[in-house]
């Protein structure tokens, strides 16, 4: 989906299509029927349960001389350093992997900067300041050379088919998807973003693009994308029962919110102008919050003039 008006944010507890109940987005909305059913993800991201023991970690320092890291066995790996052209790859089918990325600056011109290959299970812990930059040549995606085209990942963080990735920590992760997407999830993959980390994504196409399951539970997430801020083909969850602090801010060129429901129907809302909330003072916003709380109880609303869009599968609170 895209954030209305090209810019907006989620806060508090809430879920996106397929299990969305409370949250907020900037933009205008219309009212439709009350939801009859809420579809929630049935994917269990087993990487969430992996234990982190930094004292037992194998330490790897990346550099231009040591630019290829391939993880082929379960275990804990602490990766740090600076590398102008390299990759981290978790081998297909490798489970029980904990990657602690600490003060790492990694750039790749061939393939994803960090690739979790098919059916792998990886917990990624961000410590300090970590930057992953994908500088692949976008033309490689359609190269006549089959080997070149196959090697193209089009993402800084690639989570391939059936892989489970749990992204957490208390550091700052900057993702530069200069070739295409910032984060890409394949078929039957699961990506969970949790913890108190800060994630800043810039992408030439989509900030986060997943074919299956994406959950953003905690953290401070900022996405600046040319195309979709978040594109989720199956189930997207924002927040949950254990959400403590969550803020998602998206800036993109789209003035469109599109829901594609599991019954095949679509609901589309578009905008031509910026939200009226841009002109509201802090006093006006506070008064609107108090009115919304009085009307809805413990409803997280951050912009005035809230309306409700809902369908038989989703329920969303919008703020104009």
C-alpha positions as CSV (number, residue, x, y, z in Angstrom):
1,X,0.0,0.0,0.0
2,X,1.0,3.6,-0.2
3,X,0.6,6.3,2.3
4,X,-2.1,8.8,1.3
5,X,-1.0,12.1,0.0
6,X,2.5,10.6,-0.5
7,X,3.3,11.2,3.1
8,X,2.0,10.0,6.4
9,X,2.6,7.8,9.4
10,X,1.3,5.0,11.6
11,X,1.4,5.2,15.4
12,X,0.4,3.1,18.4
13,X,-1.2,-0.3,17.8
14,X,-2.6,-1.3,14.4
15,X,-2.4,-3.6,11.5
16,X,-2.5,-3.1,7.8
17,X,-4.6,-5.1,5.2
18,X,-5.5,-8.6,6.4
19,X,-5.5,-7.7,10.1
20,X,-5.7,-4.0,10.6
21,X,-7.6,-2.5,13.4
22,X,-6.1,0.6,15.0
23,X,-3.7,3.1,13.6
24,X,-3.7,6.3,11.6
25,X,-2.7,7.8,8.3
26,X,-2.7,11.3,6.9
27,X,-5.2,11.8,4.0
28,X,-8.9,11.8,3.3
29,X,-11.1,8.7,3.4
30,X,-14.6,7.6,2.8
31,X,-16.8,5.4,5.0
32,X,-17.9,1.9,3.9
33,X,-19.5,-1.1,5.7
34,X,-18.3,-2.4,9.0
35,X,-15.8,-5.3,8.9
36,X,-17.2,-8.8,9.1
37,X,-13.9,-10.6,9.5
38,X,-10.3,-9.8,10.3
39,X,-7.7,-11.9,8.5
40,X,-4.5,-12.3,10.5
41,X,-1.2,-13.8,9.4
42,X,-0.7,-17.5,10.2
43,X,3.0,-17.3,9.6
44,X,5.2,-18.1,12.6
45,X,8.5,-16.3,12.3
46,X,10.7,-18.7,14.2
47,X,13.8,-16.4,13.9
48,X,12.2,-14.3,16.7
49,X,13.0,-17.0,19.2
50,X,16.7,-17.3,18.4
51,X,18.9,-16.4,21.4
52,X,21.4,-13.6,21.1
53,X,24.7,-14.3,22.9
54,X,27.2,-11.7,21.7
55,X,30.0,-13.1,24.0
56,X,29.9,-16.4,22.0
57,X,29.7,-14.7,18.6
58,X,32.2,-15.4,15.8
59,X,33.7,-11.9,15.0
60,X,34.1,-10.9,11.3
61,X,35.6,-7.6,10.2
62,X,34.6,-6.7,6.7
63,X,36.9,-4.6,4.4
64,X,37.8,-4.3,0.8
65,X,40.2,-7.2,1.3
66,X,37.7,-9.3,3.2
67,X,34.5,-8.4,1.3
68,X,32.6,-11.7,1.0
69,X,30.9,-13.3,4.0
70,X,29.0,-16.5,3.5
71,X,27.2,-18.0,6.5
72,X,26.7,-21.8,6.0
73,X,26.1,-23.0,9.6
74,X,23.9,-22.0,12.5
75,X,25.5,-19.8,15.1
76,X,26.0,-16.2,16.2
77,X,28.1,-13.9,14.0
78,X,29.2,-10.3,14.9
79,X,30.0,-8.4,11.7
80,X,31.6,-5.0,11.6
81,X,33.8,-2.9,9.4
82,X,33.7,-0.9,6.2
83,X,33.6,-2.3,2.7
84,X,33.1,-0.5,-0.6
85,X,32.0,-3.5,-2.6
86,X,31.0,-6.7,-0.8
87,X,28.2,-9.0,0.3
88,X,26.8,-11.0,3.2
89,X,25.0,-14.2,2.2
90,X,23.2,-16.7,4.4
91,X,23.2,-20.0,2.5
92,X,20.0,-21.6,1.3
93,X,18.3,-23.7,4.1
94,X,20.6,-22.5,6.9
95,X,18.7,-22.0,10.1
96,X,19.5,-20.8,13.6
97,X,21.5,-17.9,12.4
98,X,22.0,-14.7,14.4
99,X,23.7,-11.8,12.7
100,X,24.8,-8.9,14.9
101,X,25.6,-6.0,12.6
102,X,27.6,-3.5,14.6
103,X,29.0,-0.2,13.2
104,X,29.0,-1.6,9.7
105,X,29.1,0.3,6.4
106,X,28.7,-2.1,3.5
107,X,28.1,-1.4,-0.2
108,X,27.4,-3.8,-3.0
109,X,27.5,-3.5,-6.8
110,X,26.7,-7.1,-7.5
111,X,23.8,-8.7,-5.7
112,X,22.1,-7.7,-2.5
113,X,24.2,-6.2,0.2
114,X,22.7,-8.8,2.7
115,X,20.9,-11.8,1.2
116,X,19.0,-14.4,3.3
117,X,18.6,-17.2,0.8
118,X,15.7,-19.5,0.4
119,X,14.2,-21.1,3.5
120,X,17.0,-19.6,5.8
121,X,16.2,-18.5,9.3
122,X,18.0,-15.3,10.4
123,X,17.7,-12.9,13.3
124,X,19.4,-9.6,12.5
125,X,20.4,-7.5,15.4
126,X,21.4,-3.9,14.7
127,X,23.9,-2.2,17.1
128,X,25.4,1.2,16.6
129,X,25.2,2.6,13.1
130,X,24.8,0.3,10.2
131,X,24.5,1.2,6.5
132,X,23.6,-1.2,3.7
133,X,23.8,0.3,0.2
134,X,22.7,-1.5,-3.0
135,X,24.6,0.0,-5.9
136,X,23.8,-2.6,-8.5
137,X,23.2,-1.5,-12.1
138,X,19.4,-1.4,-12.6
139,X,19.9,-2.4,-16.3
140,X,21.3,-5.8,-15.1
141,X,17.7,-6.9,-14.2
142,X,16.9,-7.2,-17.9
143,X,20.3,-8.0,-19.2
144,X,20.6,-10.3,-22.2
145,X,23.3,-12.1,-20.3
146,X,21.4,-14.7,-18.3
147,X,24.1,-14.9,-15.6
148,X,24.1,-11.2,-15.0
149,X,20.3,-11.1,-14.9
150,X,20.1,-14.0,-12.4
151,X,22.7,-12.4,-10.1
152,X,20.6,-9.2,-9.9
153,X,18.7,-8.8,-6.6
154,X,17.5,-5.3,-6.7
155,X,17.5,-4.7,-3.0
156,X,19.9,-3.9,-0.2
157,X,18.3,-6.6,2.1
158,X,17.0,-9.6,0.1
159,X,14.8,-12.2,1.9
160,X,14.3,-15.0,-0.6
161,X,11.5,-17.5,-1.0
162,X,10.5,-19.2,2.3
163,X,13.1,-17.4,4.4
164,X,12.3,-16.0,7.8
165,X,14.0,-12.8,9.0
166,X,13.5,-11.1,12.3
167,X,15.1,-7.6,12.3
168,X,15.6,-6.0,15.7
169,X,18.1,-4.2,17.9
170,X,18.6,-0.7,19.4
171,X,20.9,0.8,16.8
172,X,20.3,2.7,13.6
173,X,20.0,1.0,10.2
174,X,20.2,3.0,7.0
175,X,19.2,1.2,3.8
176,X,19.9,2.7,0.4
177,X,18.1,0.9,-2.3
178,X,19.8,2.8,-5.2
179,X,19.1,0.1,-7.7
180,X,15.4,-0.7,-7.0
181,X,14.0,-1.7,-3.6
182,X,15.3,-1.2,-0.1
183,X,14.0,-4.5,1.3
184,X,12.6,-7.3,-0.8
185,X,10.7,-10.4,0.5
186,X,10.1,-13.3,-1.8
187,X,7.3,-15.9,-2.0
188,X,6.3,-17.4,1.4
189,X,8.9,-15.3,3.2
190,X,8.4,-13.6,6.6
191,X,9.9,-10.4,7.6
192,X,9.4,-8.9,11.1
193,X,10.7,-5.5,12.3
194,X,10.8,-5.2,16.0
195,X,12.8,-3.7,18.9
196,X,13.8,-0.1,19.6
197,X,15.8,0.3,16.4
198,X,15.6,3.1,13.9
199,X,15.3,2.2,10.2
200,X,15.8,4.8,7.5
201,X,15.1,3.5,4.0
202,X,15.6,5.4,0.7
203,X,14.7,3.5,-2.5
204,X,14.6,4.1,-6.2
205,X,11.5,2.0,-6.4
206,X,9.7,0.6,-3.3
207,X,11.0,1.1,0.3
208,X,9.8,-2.4,1.4
209,X,8.4,-4.8,-1.2
210,X,7.2,-8.2,0.0
211,X,5.4,-11.1,-1.7
212,X,4.0,-12.6,1.4
213,X,4.2,-11.6,5.1
214,X,5.5,-8.4,6.7
215,X,5.1,-7.3,10.3
216,X,6.3,-4.0,11.7
217,X,5.8,-4.2,15.4
218,X,8.1,-1.6,17.1
219,X,10.7,0.9,16.1
220,X,11.0,4.2,14.3
221,X,10.7,3.6,10.6
222,X,11.2,6.3,7.9
223,X,10.8,5.5,4.2
224,X,11.5,7.8,1.3
225,X,10.6,6.0,-2.0
226,X,10.1,6.9,-5.6
227,X,7.3,4.4,-6.0
228,X,5.6,2.6,-3.1
229,X,6.6,3.2,0.5
230,X,5.4,-0.3,1.5
231,X,4.2,-2.8,-1.0
232,X,2.8,-6.0,0.5
233,X,1.2,-8.6,-1.7
234,X,-0.3,-10.8,1.0
235,X,-0.4,-9.6,4.7
236,X,1.0,-6.5,6.2
237,X,0.8,-6.0,10.0
238,X,1.5,-2.7,11.7
239,X,1.7,-3.0,15.5
240,X,0.4,-5.7,17.7
241,X,-0.4,-6.6,21.3
242,X,3.2,-6.1,22.5
243,X,3.8,-2.9,20.6
244,X,5.5,-0.4,22.9
245,X,6.6,2.4,20.6
246,X,6.1,2.5,16.9
247,X,6.3,5.3,14.3
248,X,6.2,4.8,10.6
249,X,6.6,7.7,8.2
250,X,6.5,7.4,4.5
251,X,7.2,9.8,1.7
252,X,6.6,8.8,-1.9
253,X,5.4,10.2,-5.2
254,X,2.1,8.4,-5.0
255,X,-1.1,10.1,-3.9
256,X,-2.9,6.8,-3.7
257,X,-4.0,4.3,-1.1
258,X,-4.9,0.9,-2.7
259,X,-6.3,-2.1,-0.9
260,X,-6.5,-5.4,-2.7
261,X,-8.6,-7.7,-0.6
262,X,-8.4,-11.5,-0.5
263,X,-11.7,-11.8,-2.2
264,X,-10.2,-10.1,-5.3
265,X,-12.0,-6.8,-4.8
266,X,-10.1,-3.5,-4.6
267,X,-10.7,-0.2,-2.7
268,X,-8.8,2.8,-4.0
269,X,-8.5,6.3,-2.6
270,X,-6.5,9.1,-4.2
271,X,-5.7,12.7,-3.3
272,X,-4.8,15.7,-5.4
273,X,-3.8,18.1,-2.7
274,X,-2.0,18.0,0.6
275,X,-3.9,17.2,3.7
276,X,-5.7,20.1,5.5
277,X,-3.9,18.9,8.6
278,X,-0.8,20.6,7.3
279,X,-2.3,24.0,8.2
280,X,-3.5,23.0,11.7
281,X,-1.8,24.5,14.8
282,X,-0.6,22.4,17.7
283,X,-3.5,23.7,19.7
284,X,-6.0,22.6,17.0
285,X,-4.4,19.2,16.9
286,X,-4.6,18.7,20.6
287,X,-8.2,19.7,20.7
288,X,-8.9,17.2,17.9
289,X,-7.1,14.5,19.8
290,X,-9.1,15.1,22.9
291,X,-12.4,15.0,20.9
292,X,-11.3,11.7,19.3
293,X,-10.4,10.2,22.6
294,X,-13.7,11.2,24.1
295,X,-15.5,9.7,21.1
296,X,-13.5,6.5,20.6
297,X,-11.8,5.8,23.9
298,X,-8.2,4.7,23.7
299,X,-7.9,5.3,19.9
300,X,-4.5,6.5,18.7
301,X,-5.2,9.6,16.6
302,X,-2.5,12.0,15.6
303,X,-4.2,14.2,13.0
304,X,-7.6,15.8,13.2
305,X,-10.9,15.0,11.3
306,X,-10.7,11.2,11.6
307,X,-12.9,9.0,9.5
308,X,-13.1,5.3,9.2
309,X,-12.6,3.2,6.1
310,X,-13.5,-0.5,6.6
311,X,-14.4,-3.5,4.5
312,X,-15.2,-7.1,5.2
313,X,-11.5,-7.8,5.7
314,X,-9.9,-4.6,7.1
315,X,-10.7,-1.7,9.3
316,X,-8.6,1.4,9.2
317,X,-8.8,4.8,11.0
318,X,-7.8,7.7,8.7
319,X,-7.0,11.3,9.6
320,X,-7.4,14.2,7.2
